[in-house]
Amino acid sequence: MSIADLLLMELNTIERTKQKNMDIIKALLKEFEAEFNTTKKFMAIVPADKFDWAPHEKSMKLKSLASHIAELPEWVSMALTTDGLDFATAPYEEKHIESAGDLLKLLEDSYKSGKAELEKASEESFDEKWTLRNGDHILADYTRYETIRHAFSQTTHHRAQLGVYLRLLNIPIPGSYGPSADDQNF
């Protein structure tokens, strides 16, 4: 085999790797969009007159839960543009929300930010370390990819909680991954 043949094989391997990388990013973008569209249906029906309601004294208030869900897509951006988050130096501050419209705007802005960073990401950066901490206390020691996946999982988890809140308030639940008892569309 000649050196030219070896170089050609190497170039083909690099090209296949690039294609594989784009497939992972494409898959993440597709899932991200689907989760955004589902979450949008939930944000649109959160009643502002029930923002201070919680199903239990240990539960978050409806407004806090919904605004947290709406800001989670921005964690994709944070995962790709920072090395982590330290609550000791950047304490959590709940966003100012007064209506379902505010929730939708926060969700849309968060999604746009996360999507823009994911579109220009490279898979090579996915293995870089990302740490969630509170001072010296490590809350999560992830890779950037794991942080993105965690943000997706958190969205699903908290949206399911929101579905329970809405059900307890007798608000019809939109379908998520298929029909719901209230929404038979798929």
C-alpha positions in Angstrom: 0.0 0.0 0.0 1.4 3.4 -0.9 1.6 6.5 1.2 -1.0 8.1 -1.0 -3.4 5.1 -0.3 -2.7 5.5 3.5 -3.4 9.2 3.4 -6.6 8.6 1.4 -7.7 6.1 4.0 -7.0 8.6 6.8 -8.9 11.3 5.0 -11.9 8.9 4.6 -11.8 8.0 8.3 -11.7 11.7 9.2 -14.7 12.4 6.9 -16.7 9.5 8.4 -15.9 10.8 11.9 -17.1 14.3 10.9 -20.3 12.8 9.5 -20.8 10.8 12.7 -20.3 13.9 14.8 -22.9 15.8 12.8 -25.3 12.9 13.2 -25.0 13.2 17.1 -25.5 16.9 16.9 -28.4 16.5 14.5 -30.0 14.0 16.8 -29.6 16.3 19.8 -31.1 19.2 17.8 -34.1 17.1 16.8 -34.8 16.0 20.3 -34.2 19.5 21.6 -36.8 20.9 19.2 -39.3 18.2 20.1 -38.9 18.8 23.8 -39.3 22.6 23.2 -42.5 22.1 21.2 -44.0 19.9 23.9 -42.9 22.2 26.7 -44.4 25.2 24.9 -47.9 23.5 25.1 -47.5 23.2 28.8 -46.2 26.8 29.4 -49.1 28.2 27.4 -51.7 26.9 29.9 -50.1 27.7 33.2 -52.6 29.9 35.0 -51.1 33.1 36.4 -53.8 33.3 39.0 -52.5 30.1 40.5 -48.7 31.0 40.4 -48.6 30.9 44.3 -50.3 27.4 44.4 -48.4 24.2 45.3 -49.9 20.8 45.9 -47.9 20.3 49.2 -46.0 22.4 51.6 -42.7 20.8 50.5 -43.5 21.4 46.8 -42.3 24.3 44.7 -44.9 27.0 43.9 -46.4 26.7 40.4 -44.6 29.8 39.2 -41.2 28.6 40.4 -41.6 25.2 38.8 -42.8 26.6 35.5 -40.1 29.3 35.3 -37.5 26.7 36.0 -38.7 24.5 33.2 -38.8 27.5 30.9 -35.1 28.4 31.6 -33.7 24.8 31.3 -33.0 24.9 27.6 -30.5 27.6 28.3 -28.5 25.0 30.2 -27.5 23.7 26.8 -25.9 27.0 26.0 -24.3 27.1 29.4 -22.9 23.6 29.0 -21.2 24.6 25.8 -19.9 28.0 26.7 -18.8 27.6 30.3 -16.8 25.1 32.4 -19.5 25.0 35.0 -21.7 26.8 37.4 -20.9 27.7 41.0 -24.0 28.7 43.1 -21.7 30.3 45.7 -20.5 32.9 43.2 -23.6 33.0 41.0 -26.7 32.4 43.3 -29.9 31.3 41.6 -32.3 34.1 40.9 -35.8 33.2 39.7 -36.8 35.1 36.6 -39.5 37.8 36.8 -42.6 36.1 35.4 -46.1 37.6 35.5 -48.0 35.5 32.9 -48.1 32.5 30.7 -46.9 34.8 28.0 -43.8 35.6 30.1 -43.2 31.9 30.5 -43.4 31.3 26.8 -41.0 34.2 26.1 -38.5 32.9 28.6 -38.8 29.4 27.1 -38.4 30.7 23.6 -35.4 32.8 24.5 -33.8 29.9 26.4 -34.4 27.5 23.5 -32.9 30.0 20.9 -29.8 30.4 23.0 -29.3 26.7 23.5 -30.1 25.8 19.9 -27.7 28.5 18.6 -24.8 27.1 20.7 -25.6 23.5 19.8 -25.7 24.2 16.1 -22.2 25.5 16.2 -20.9 22.9 18.6 -18.4 20.2 17.8 -18.6 16.7 19.2 -14.9 17.0 20.3 -16.0 19.6 23.0 -18.6 17.1 24.4 -16.0 15.3 26.4 -14.7 18.4 28.2 -15.4 18.6 31.9 -18.3 20.7 33.2 -18.9 21.1 37.0 -21.9 22.1 39.0 -20.9 23.2 42.5 -21.8 25.3 45.5 -18.4 26.5 46.6 -16.2 23.5 47.5 -19.2 21.2 47.4 -19.4 19.4 44.0 -23.0 18.8 43.1 -22.3 17.3 39.6 -19.1 16.4 37.8 -20.2 16.0 34.2 -18.9 16.3 30.6 -20.5 18.9 28.5 -22.5 16.2 26.7 -23.7 14.8 30.0 -24.8 18.3 31.1 -26.8 18.7 27.9 -28.5 15.3 28.5 -29.1 16.2 32.1 -30.8 19.5 30.9 -33.1 17.4 28.6 -33.9 15.0 31.4 -34.6 17.8 33.9 -37.0 19.3 31.4 -38.9 16.0 31.0 -38.8 15.4 34.8 -40.1 18.8 35.8 -42.6 19.0 33.0 -44.1 15.8 34.3 -44.3 17.4 37.7 -46.1 20.4 36.1 -48.5 18.0 34.5 -49.4 16.7 38.0 -49.9 20.3 39.2 -52.1 21.1 36.2 -54.2 17.9 36.7 -54.7 18.7 40.4 -56.0 22.2 39.2 -58.4 20.4 36.8 -56.6 21.9 33.8 -56.6 19.6 30.7 -53.1 18.1 30.1 -51.6 18.3 26.6 -50.1 15.1 25.1 -46.3 14.8 25.5 -45.0 11.6 23.8 -48.4 10.6 22.6 -52.0 11.3 23.6 -53.1 12.3 27.1 -56.5 11.6 28.7 -57.4 15.1 27.7 -55.7 15.4 24.3 -56.1 12.5 22.0 -54.0 14.0 19.2 -50.7 12.4 18.4 
